[in-house]
Structures are given as C-alpha cells and as structure tokens.
C-alpha cells in the first residue's frame, strides 16, 4: 500500500506536467518558461541529495496553478493542511441465486450497518493521505489517497469491513431474525473494496476541482466544467469459512466472489460561490463499464472428526460428536466473460474557508452491478463526511 501511494505521488505531477507543458505559468510572473524548466530552476543551488525533492516540490506547486485564472481561482499561501474527519458510511451487498428445479430464489443481504469512523488527513498542495477507523461495534477501516492539480483529480480508496448479521430471504420473505449478539456469525462475511477514479477538466482555467475536495485552492467566482473521467473498482466478498457451510451451500456452493469493473464517462461539475469563502459543488457523470468480470470460488464440503472414525452410515453418535465438523474439501475457480453495462458516479460537496481554517461536508454515491450464471448482485456504497481543516507552513 505504501509503495502504491509513493508511486502515485511521484507519477501524478509528471502527468500534470505533460498536460500543461506548453502552458505559460502565471507564477513566477514575467517568465515564459514551462513548468519543467521552472521545477529545474527550483532545484538549482540546493544540495545534490535534496535537488530531486525540490524539483518535485516545485513541480507540484507549478502544476496546481499552471493554467488557472487568478481572477477566478486563488491559491492559499500555506502549503500544508491537516484535517480531522468524521465519516458516515453504509455499504450494502446483495447476492442472489435462483434454484430453478425447486422454484425458489435465495437472496443474501449484508452490510456494514450505518457506521461512523474518525480519522486524519494530511496533504500538500492537493496531494494527501488519509486513514480512518470505524467506531463502535462495527469493524472496518479506510485508507485514502488524493492527487489534484490544475486540470486533473485522482482519488484512491481502500476499505475493509465485516458483516456478521446478514439478512437471508427466500422468495422475498425473511428467513431468520437476529435477536442478539449471540446470533452473529462466528466467522463474518469479509468485504474488501478497492476504488480508483480520475478526472480531467476541460475548463481548468476557471473551474477548480481542488477547491471543492481538498481546499488546496479557493474558488472565487462560480464556474463549471465538462469532466472526462475513468473509474476502476475491485471488490472481494469472502464467506467461505467452514462455519459458514450452510450459507455457502445455499448459494450453490459459491463461498467467495471477486468482481472487477473498469469504466469511462463524461459528465459535468459546477462550483457555485454564493458568498465569499462559501462554495457548493455538484458533479454527475454517466459512465460506460467496458470491463466487467466476475470470478467465483466454489467449495465442496465433507464431515470429519480428527479423533474418531465413523463405523458406519448409521453411526449417529459419531455424527453428533462435539469434535465432528463440516469442513471445506476442495475449491474450484470460475470466471465469467466480459459483460459491459452502464453505471454512474455522483458527488456533492460544500465548503467554507477562513484565512487558515476551513470546514467541508461531502457526499459520494456509487452503484456497482455484477453477475454470473450462479450468483448475481449489486454493491451500493454511499459515504458522507465532515472535515475541519487547518492550513500551515
């Protein structure tokens, strides 16, 4: 994870430099140099070992403002920012299978509940890392990375959670009611999500994505932009532990599912500035999922007792012995063909800036569908957070 974050942190300024190479920088004033030349100048005269650091620092600083109009977008003097975040999240996973021979449909619905987490985010000029941990009885954590320049935005989020009280439905009717903590699954359903999306702004001169989502820039006047975006999503759902043999059998022996999607789209984002310091942002983007594959893992089960041998099929004493257990005896992997479909990405944000302090409220919703001949389903994920930030240095 650290290597991935380091790689992204290194590559994104270079990507921004390639996009804006022919653009004249508004700072330093009176120069017609490209941002690579400005970055090289920033490293001159520094100790040899520190020159790459100063080159990268100047490149980040320059790429953030290389194409903006200062009458519309302002850059704070402070370079670093730290945020305290309180996040509210709910992820719901629906898995469905149909038993045609018995004419019934089974649906398993699991979610991480309405969870609240607390965490910190630290960033430099639009590049930042964050980590949050869920509070209370729910278990889960989220790691995030963001990189934003004058015309681009990149977001990475890796989240984990466990669901130990899934709802089971047969033909639309709930099959089981949980009455207390003792009814929770011994081995919870484990869900891991990897989410990566990136955007390119056609109106980077007047519209700032950074002003809305990390406050490294400040939008002074209302503006909008057409946005071209891409999204990669990978999720792993695992309930294949021996103790979940019944749930696995009811799902036609499928005990683990992985689905991967790649999407591209075009949408629109708008920054509304009703008063100085106040910003309201909304972005909506229909997307075409051109890559959509599901890998399922099927398991066989057997009855074993490591301490006793079964004398015959009628040996029920052995069958109900406390050491007799149902365990996995094999695993088979099956991958579906590509199934393109449509998706969408939507987010809203409101922020208010003082001199060094700022507050932000943010909401993001995603819907992902997957399927195969045995198991189909959908993952819905919405996240909202409130952040209090402080700029320094």
DAPE-V379584 format. One record per residue. RES is the residue in one letter. OMEGA is omega in whole degrees, 0 to 359 (NA if undefined). NEAR is the number of other C-alpha atoms within 12 Angstrom. Layout:
res: <RES,RES>
omega: <OMEGA,OMEGA>
near: <NEAR,NEAR>
This chain:
res: <X,X,X,X,X,X,X,X,X,X,X,X,X,X,X,X,X,X,X,X,X,X,X,X,X,X,X,X,X,X,X,X,X,X,X,X,X,X,X,X,X,X,X,X,X,X,X,X,X,X,X,X,X,X,X,X,X,X,X,X,X,X,X,X,X,X,X,X,X,X,X,X,X,X,X,X,X,X,X,X,X,X,X,X,X,X,X,X,X,X,X,X,X,X,X,X,X,X,X,X,X,X,X,X,X,X,X,X,X,X,X,X,X,X,X,X,X,X,X,X,X,X,X,X,X,X,X,X,X,X,X,X,X,X,X,X,X,X,X,X,X,X,X,X,X,X,X,X,X,X,X,X,X,X,X,X,X,X,X,X,X,X,X,X,X,X,X,X,X,X,X,X,X,X,X,X,X,X,X,X,X,X,X,X,X,X,X,X,X,X,X,X,X,X,X,X,X,X,X,X,X,X,X,X,X,X,X,X,X,X,X,X,X,X,X,X,X,X,X,X,X,X,X,X,X,X,X,X,X,X,X,X,X,X,X,X,X,X,X,X,X,X,X,X,X,X,X,X,X,X,X,X,X,X,X,X,X,X,X,X,X,X,X,X,X,X,X,X,X,X,X,X,X,X,X,X,X,X,X,X,X,X,X,X,X,X,X,X,X,X,X,X,X,X,X,X,X,X,X,X,X,X,X,X,X,X,X,X,X,X,X,X,X,X,X,X,X,X,X,X,X,X,X,X,X,X,X,X,X,X,X,X,X,X,X,X,X,X,X,X,X,X,X,X,X,X,X,X,X,X,X,X,X,X,X,X,X,X,X,X,X,X,X,X,X,X,X,X,X,X,X,X,X,X,X,X,X,X,X,X,X,X,X,X,X,X,X,X,X,X,X,X,X>
omega: <179,180,179,179,179,179,179,181,181,187,187,175,179,175,178,179,179,180,188,189,184,184,178,182,174,175,357,185,175,179,177,181,171,186,175,178,177,179,178,178,180,181,182,177,179,176,187,182,183,182,177,180,180,175,180,180,181,179,177,180,184,183,181,186,188,184,186,173,185,175,182,187,182,176,178,179,182,185,183,176,175,182,166,185,168,188,175,187,169,176,180,178,177,176,185,173,183,176,186,182,179,175,172,180,177,178,174,178,179,176,180,181,174,188,176,180,178,181,181,175,179,184,176,174,176,178,185,178,179,176,178,182,181,180,176,185,179,181,178,178,180,173,181,176,179,176,183,177,183,183,183,174,179,180,176,178,177,183,178,171,179,179,183,176,181,176,181,181,171,182,175,181,182,187,187,177,177,183,180,182,181,180,181,178,177,176,186,170,183,182,178,182,175,186,179,176,181,184,171,186,178,179,179,180,184,184,181,173,180,181,182,195,170,173,175,171,181,178,183,181,182,179,178,180,166,184,173,186,174,183,174,181,176,180,177,179,187,174,188,179,183,183,180,184,182,178,179,179,179,177,178,176,176,182,178,181,172,175,186,181,172,187,172,181,177,181,183,177,182,173,178,180,182,180,182,179,184,181,174,183,172,178,177,183,169,184,174,179,184,178,185,182,179,175,180,181,182,186,169,183,176,180,183,173,185,187,182,173,178,185,181,178,180,181,183,176,176,184,183,176,183,180,178,184,174,184,175,179,180,180,176,182,178,180,180,172,181,181,180,178,182,182,174,180,183,177,177,184,173,183,177,183,162,180,179,183,172,175,181,172,191,175,184,180,176,175,180,178,177,180,174,180,180,185,173,180,178,176,173,183,172,182,173,177,174,184,172,185,180,179,180,175,NA>
near: <15,12,9,18,26,17,15,28,33,23,21,34,39,29,29,39,36,21,26,30,25,18,29,26,33,28,26,21,11,9,15,18,23,29,40,34,25,33,32,23,24,26,23,19,14,15,13,12,12,15,19,21,20,24,30,32,32,34,40,38,40,43,44,50,44,43,36,36,28,25,17,28,37,30,34,33,18,23,27,29,33,33,34,26,30,30,35,31,37,33,35,34,38,30,40,35,33,26,20,13,7,11,11,17,27,33,31,36,32,35,35,40,29,26,33,28,34,28,28,29,33,32,34,37,42,48,43,35,35,34,29,32,28,30,21,14,19,24,27,34,30,34,33,34,40,38,45,46,49,49,43,44,40,39,36,33,32,31,36,32,36,36,35,30,28,33,32,27,26,23,19,16,15,17,17,16,15,16,9,10,12,10,16,22,26,20,21,28,36,34,34,32,36,29,33,33,34,36,40,33,36,27,28,40,32,35,44,53,52,45,49,45,46,48,52,46,44,46,45,32,28,28,33,30,31,28,33,30,36,33,37,34,39,33,38,32,38,36,40,36,27,28,22,32,31,24,34,34,27,28,36,29,31,40,39,36,43,36,40,36,38,32,33,31,29,28,28,30,35,33,37,33,28,18,16,20,30,28,39,37,37,30,35,28,32,25,31,27,30,22,28,32,30,36,33,36,32,30,34,24,25,17,23,22,19,15,12,18,18,19,11,10,11,10,13,13,17,22,22,17,19,14,17,20,23,26,24,28,19,17,18,18,18,23,24,25,18,20,23,24,23,23,34,29,41,28,30,31,34,34,40,35,33,19,19,26,25,34,33,35,32,32,30,28,25,30,27,41,35,42,32,29,22,31,38,32,31,30,37,29,33,28,30,27,33,30,36,31,32,31,31,21,14>
